[in-house]
Amino acid sequence: MSQKFAAVQGAMCECQFGDGPDKLKVLSHKKYYADDAEGSEKLLATSMELGGGTFEKNTFGQCKLQPTGSSFKPCQIVVTGWDGFYENLEFGNGGKVLLEDSKAICPIAGSPSISIIDHGQSQPGSSESAEDANSDMQQQMNPMVDINDLDEAESEIEEVIVT
């Protein structure tokens, strides 16, 4: 089973028929949080993020499904439902946690056309993530540093003075 991130307030989304992204706003609750040690930084997005006003700008630009002669009508986001949410947890509002691969349904498209392109959570670095890093990839990205030598190298600086 693969791990998936939960989507949170500020998750970046796009519509396959639009021409620009927008950020998700969590309006369905004010008490379920994720993304930090205290669990209070960002609201978890749920399948109850429905209707209009669920995005910051509330538009994905021009809607390719609504032509107007030589152009297109502006998109006005209205979410009628979500697919691909986490089924095994339901909050008090009846919502289920949206995942990084959840898709929203737009009434114009009639199908799940809105995708989450960035779940919105930040990942702090850790020694475990450094151990899991692909050393060949790291060498290509930063040829001046050999990641395998970092554990073995000891600093020769004995004291640092900050004034």
PyMOL commands that set and color helices and strands:
alter all, ss='L'
color gray80, all
select helices_A, chain A and resi 127-132+135-141+147-149
alter helices_A, ss='H'
color red, helices_A
select strands_A, chain A and resi 12-15+22-23+33-34+42-43+62-68+71-74+81-83+103-105+112-118
alter strands_A, ss='S'
color yellow, strands_A
deselect
rebuild
show_as cartoon
